[in-house]
Amino acid sequence: MTTVRQVTKLLTPLLERHDDLYLSGQWLLLKPVRHLLRGVVIDRTGEAARFRPRWAVMSLCVPQDFFPLNWGAMIRRAGPVRLWFWDAPSLQADLFSAIENQALPQLRAMQTLEDFVAFANDKHRFSLDPFDAFPLLRIAADIARGDLHAAREGCAELGTGKTMWSAPELHEEFERITGVLCPMLASGDRAGMARLLHEWEAYTVDKLKLRDVWEPTPFPLEAR
């Protein structure tokens, strides 16, 4: 099993090469954290001898208890042995090179919610699960970006009650959007929506213990 101690020992030297990196458990995150989570995770596999690194990005517009991996990619190892083993003789050098070439340029290029939405909606990368296909996430991001027309369309779609998102197992997430956020949108309550989005962002930051690198900033919604 991959442990936090192993990850810390492996990745700490990389922090000395990049002052915008922050290590939190098994996650190597880019700082500062504003409206996006951007990072690399050293993930466990079913084998103690092997791990699986990947990078991902996610918006902070809805409350999360974990960092989803929907929008990102695996970090590939060069050479004939494509898997990552803890006992590989050149592990650190190989992994650092892979992170610096495959992950960091992509993550650093995403600075705003607009950047994230454009990336996550790339149909070539994410043909099966583009961000647009997740209205319970998308509506909040649309509101945060100030695209209220798109958010209203999403609320209308959910309001029909004829979508998979109204299933019982998604009741909490569905009610959060359709019962709280969409009514605020319908009434034109920009201040209320901004306040709620900031509360949701703070919830995720606290759950993931990221207060040290979080920089609360206004949403584009508040500037329009």
Disulfide bonds with the S-S distance in Angstrom:
Cys155-Cys182 2.00
